[in-house]
Structure formats: structure tokens, C-alpha cells
Amino acid sequence: MAEDSPPSISFADEMTHAPRPDGPPFDSDAEEPNSGDPSETPARRAVRRVHNKKEKRMASVLVVEDDRRVAAEIGSALTEYGFRVDEASNGSIGLKKALGGDFDVIVLDRMLPEIDGLVLLTKLRAAKVSTPVLILSALSAVNERVDGLRAGGDDYLAKPFEFIELTARVDALARRKLAAEAVNELVVGDLRLDLIERVLHCADREIELLPKEFAIIEFLMQNAGVLVSRKMIFESVWGYSFNHQSSVIDVHIGKIRKKIDPDGLNPRIHTVRNTGFILRATA
């Protein structure tokens, strides 16, 4: 079976939309063929496919981006995914809106007019604004990412990027915020993760997990039904940049699968070829 990967969208001189190959990308639980609007762009189909028919949330996102074309594309993708979106075209407006609004996530460009992105972020954290912040930047060097995270950023996405990854990262931050505010446990189907006792329950079984395994399943359960990349898992669990040649995530995922489903008859964690993983509740 031919492999499938999400269409790439690159912020260059012109926006490019790569065609989507035919065939489902999932190794199990293949999704239904696309039967939507034939005029729908590949980018929007990719976002809708990752959305996976789940009920749209109305979480709110502030996009602080001075490039109007880029801001419009980001806003359109997030709105299509189901977020409420507000925009700010420079650092001053962004700071005012971030301080005065109740946003679930802030998407913040690194280099802004009037107030630099990192200065804006520092001011927010000094004002005790804890809204999760995803930093966007053409500056992809390790020290730039480290500076952004140390300034109070929760995630960092280098340009050019794919909208499918942008929406997944924003969704992950929104879910993490809700989980931190509202629950002491996560439940997905017959999986129940006790965040206080640090124990995973599967049906009537108690499963012992190593610390990294617990962190991985927690991240997957926070983003149940959403495609997450290896890079997202690595940066969330290990806290630094993903090594594409490393198989450490796949090894841990394999161990978690065997603990949850020793016979392999009722899979919960599904691999999306060349992309990442998605956790689904069992039927």
C-alpha cells in the first residue's frame, strides 16, 4: 500500500500547496475517503482529516503576526479547525490584547514591529499571564529556540511550517491548559490515567509505567484523537529538540503498546506513517 503524508505548506515568496497522494495514511482504523467540497484546498483537507470528525471546540487563539498574508493563512487554518481567532499586527497591539483578553493559546511571531516577540512574552509572564504561547520564527537555531522557551514560551515552531503541524501544536497547548485547570485524571475509552497517583488503568488492570512512558501516554491522552508528531512528543517529554535519527520514541511507544494490549488485539495507539501517532478510544 502506498504511504500517505500530509500536504506541505511552505511560507516562501509564494504559498505552495503540495497535492495529497491517494490512500489513507493510517496503519489501522483507516479514515473514510474524502467526500467534501471538491474545491477545498489540500491544506484545508489535511486540517479536516486530522480533525477526524470530532466535535469542534471553541477555544480562542490570539495570533500576533505582522505579515498580513501569513496572519490571514494562519487565521483561516485555525478557524477551519474550530478555533475562535483574534489577530494583532504588531507587538503593541498584541500585548494589549493578550493582557486584556481571555485566550486559550497565543501564537506569537518572534520578530515584531514596536515590541519584539520575546519582549512581549517577557512582559506577559511578568504580568502573571500564564496563557500557553507558541512562538513562530524563521530563526531556527538551537540558541534561538532556547531563548524563546526560557522567555516563557511553551512551544516553538520554525518557519517554514506545515499547517497540519501548526493546528496540532495549538490544539495540544489548548488541551494541556484545560487539563491542568480542570482534572486530576485523564480518561480515553477504557484508559484512565491518574495524574495524582501517577498510575494508568486499562479496564480492570493497573499498569505500571516508567516515568518517560507515563509522560508519553499523558501527552497522547491529552491529545486523544489528534495526530501528534514524533517531534512534538520528544519536545514535550524530553524538553529539547528532536533527533530525527533517534528511534527512542518508537521504542517507548512499543513498550507502552505491549503493556496496554499484550495480545495486540485491541490497539489504542496507531501509527501514521512518516508522521507520528494518534491515540483512539477503543470501539
C-alpha positions in Angstrom: 0.0 0.0 0.0 1.4 3.4 -0.9 2.2 5.6 2.0 0.5 8.9 2.6 1.8 12.0 4.3 0.1 15.4 5.0 0.5 18.1 2.3 3.3 20.6 2.9 2.7 24.3 3.1 5.7 26.5 2.9 6.0 30.1 3.8 8.3 31.3 1.0 7.8 34.0 -1.6 4.6 32.3 -2.7 2.4 29.9 -0.7 2.7 26.4 -2.2 0.2 23.6 -1.7 1.5 20.2 -2.4 -1.0 17.7 -3.8 -2.2 14.9 -1.4 -1.5 11.4 -2.6 -4.4 8.9 -2.7 -4.9 6.4 0.0 -5.3 6.5 3.8 -2.1 7.1 5.8 -3.1 5.1 8.9 -1.8 1.6 9.5 -5.1 0.8 11.2 -8.5 2.3 11.6 -8.2 3.9 8.1 -10.3 7.0 7.8 -13.2 7.4 5.3 -12.4 8.7 1.9 -12.8 12.5 1.5 -16.3 13.4 0.3 -16.2 17.1 1.0 -16.2 20.1 -1.3 -14.2 19.3 -4.4 -13.0 22.9 -4.4 -11.5 22.5 -1.0 -7.7 23.1 -1.0 -5.3 20.3 0.0 -4.3 22.3 3.1 -7.9 22.5 4.3 -8.4 18.8 3.6 -5.3 18.0 5.7 -6.6 20.0 8.6 -10.1 18.5 8.4 -8.6 15.0 8.1 -6.5 15.5 11.3 -9.7 17.0 12.9 -11.0 13.4 12.4 -14.7 14.3 12.7 -14.5 15.2 16.4 -16.8 17.9 17.7 -15.1 21.3 17.2 -14.1 23.1 20.3 -14.5 26.8 20.5 -11.1 27.5 22.2 -9.8 31.0 21.5 -6.5 31.8 19.9 -4.7 35.2 19.6 -2.4 35.3 16.5 0.3 38.1 16.8 1.9 38.3 13.3 2.9 41.4 11.4 2.9 39.7 7.9 -0.8 40.2 6.9 -0.7 37.3 4.4 0.8 34.9 6.8 -1.6 36.0 9.6 -4.6 35.5 7.3 -3.5 32.0 6.3 -2.9 31.0 9.9 -6.2 32.5 11.0 -8.0 30.7 8.2 -6.4 27.3 9.1 -7.2 27.7 12.8 -10.8 28.9 12.1 -11.3 25.9 9.8 -10.1 23.6 12.6 -12.7 25.1 15.0 -10.9 27.8 17.0 -12.1 31.3 17.5 -9.3 33.6 16.3 -8.3 37.2 17.0 -5.3 38.9 15.4 -2.8 41.6 16.2 -0.5 43.1 13.6 2.3 44.3 15.9 3.8 43.8 19.3 2.0 46.8 21.0 -1.5 45.6 19.9 -0.6 42.1 20.7 0.5 42.9 24.2 -2.7 45.0 24.9 -4.9 42.2 23.6 -3.0 39.4 25.4 -3.2 41.3 28.7 -6.9 42.2 28.3 -8.3 39.0 26.7 -9.0 35.5 27.9 -7.3 33.4 25.3 -6.6 29.7 25.5 -3.4 29.9 23.3 -1.3 32.7 21.8 0.5 32.2 18.5 3.4 34.7 18.6 5.8 35.7 15.9 9.3 36.1 17.1 10.2 39.3 15.2 7.5 42.0 15.5 7.5 45.8 15.0 7.1 48.1 18.0 7.6 45.4 20.6 9.7 42.4 19.9 8.1 39.0 20.4 10.4 37.9 23.2 10.0 41.2 25.0 6.2 40.9 24.6 6.4 37.4 26.1 8.6 38.5 29.0 6.1 41.3 29.8 3.2 38.8 29.8 4.9 36.4 32.2 5.9 39.3 34.4 2.2 40.3 34.5 1.4 36.7 35.6 -0.4 35.9 32.3 0.1 32.1 32.0 -1.6 31.6 28.6 0.3 29.0 26.6 2.4 30.6 23.9 3.5 29.0 20.6 6.4 31.0 19.1 6.8 31.2 15.3 10.1 32.2 13.9 12.3 32.0 10.8 15.2 31.8 13.4 15.6 28.1 13.8 19.0 27.9 15.5 19.1 26.0 18.8 20.0 29.0 20.8 17.0 30.9 19.4 14.6 28.2 20.4 16.2 28.0 23.9 15.9 31.8 24.3 12.2 31.6 23.3 11.4 28.8 25.8 13.4 30.5 28.6 11.5 33.7 28.0 8.3 31.8 28.9 7.3 30.2 25.6 5.6 26.8 25.8 6.4 25.6 22.3 8.5 26.8 19.3 7.8 26.2 15.6 10.3 27.3 12.9 9.2 28.7 9.6 8.5 27.3 7.1 6.0 25.0 8.7 3.0 22.9 7.7 -0.5 24.0 8.8 -1.2 20.4 9.9 1.5 20.7 12.5 0.6 24.2 13.5 -3.0 23.2 14.2 -1.9 20.1 16.1 0.5 22.1 18.3 -2.1 24.8 19.0 -4.6 22.0 19.9 -2.0 20.3 22.1 -1.4 23.6 24.1 -5.1 24.3 24.4 -5.8 20.7 25.7 -2.8 20.9 28.1 -4.2 24.2 29.5 -7.7 22.7 30.0 -6.2 19.5 31.6 -4.1 21.5 34.0 -7.0 23.6 35.1 -9.8 21.0 35.3 -8.8 17.5 36.0 -6.9 15.1 38.2 -7.2 12.3 35.8 -7.5 11.7 32.0 -9.9 9.2 30.5 -9.9 7.9 27.0 -12.2 4.9 26.4 -11.1 2.2 28.8 -7.8 4.0 29.7 -7.8 6.1 32.9 -4.6 8.0 33.9 -4.5 9.1 37.5 -2.3 12.2 37.5 -2.1 12.3 41.3 -1.1 8.7 41.9 0.7 8.5 38.6 -0.9 5.2 37.7 -2.5 4.0 34.4 -5.6 1.8 34.5 -6.8 -0.2 31.5 -10.2 -1.7 32.0 -9.8 -3.6 35.3 -6.0 -3.7 35.1 -3.4 -1.4 36.8 -0.4 -0.9 34.5 3.0 0.1 35.9 4.8 2.6 33.7 8.3 4.1 33.8 8.5 7.9 34.1 9.0 8.5 30.3 6.3 6.1 29.4 3.9 7.9 31.8 4.8 11.2 30.2 4.3 9.9 26.7 0.8 8.4 27.4 -0.2 11.5 29.3 0.7 13.6 26.2 -1.2 11.2 23.9 -4.2 11.2 26.2 -4.3 15.0 26.4 -4.4 15.0 22.6 -6.6 11.9 22.1 -8.0 11.7 18.5 -5.3 14.2 17.3 -2.3 13.4 15.2 0.9 14.3 17.1 4.3 14.1 15.5 7.4 12.5 17.0 8.9 15.9 17.2 6.0 17.1 19.4 6.3 14.1 21.7 10.0 14.5 22.0 10.0 18.2 22.8 7.1 17.8 25.3 8.6 14.8 27.2 12.3 15.3 26.9 12.3 19.1 26.6 14.7 19.6 23.8 14.9 19.4 20.0 14.1 16.1 18.3 16.8 14.0 16.7 15.3 12.6 13.5 17.7 9.7 13.5 16.6 8.6 17.0 14.2 5.6 17.5 13.7 6.3 21.2 10.1 7.4 20.8 9.2 4.3 18.8 10.8 2.1 21.3 8.9 3.6 24.2 5.6 3.5 22.2 6.2 -0.2 21.5 6.7 -0.9 25.2 3.5 1.1 26.1 1.5 -0.8 23.5 2.6 -4.2 24.9 1.7 -3.1 28.4 -1.7 -1.8 27.4 -2.6 -4.6 24.9 -0.3 -7.6 25.4 -2.1 -9.7 22.7 -2.2 -6.9 20.2 -5.9 -7.5 19.6 -7.3 -4.1 20.7 -4.9 -1.3 19.7 -5.3 2.2 21.1 -2.1 3.9 19.8 -2.0 4.0 16.0 1.0 4.9 13.8 0.6 7.4 11.0 3.4 6.6 8.6 6.3 9.1 8.4 4.4 11.5 10.6 3.6 10.4 14.2 0.9 8.8 16.3 -2.7 9.1 17.3 -4.5 7.7 20.4 -8.0 6.5 19.8 -10.6 5.1 22.2 -11.5 1.5 21.5 -14.9 0.7 20.0 
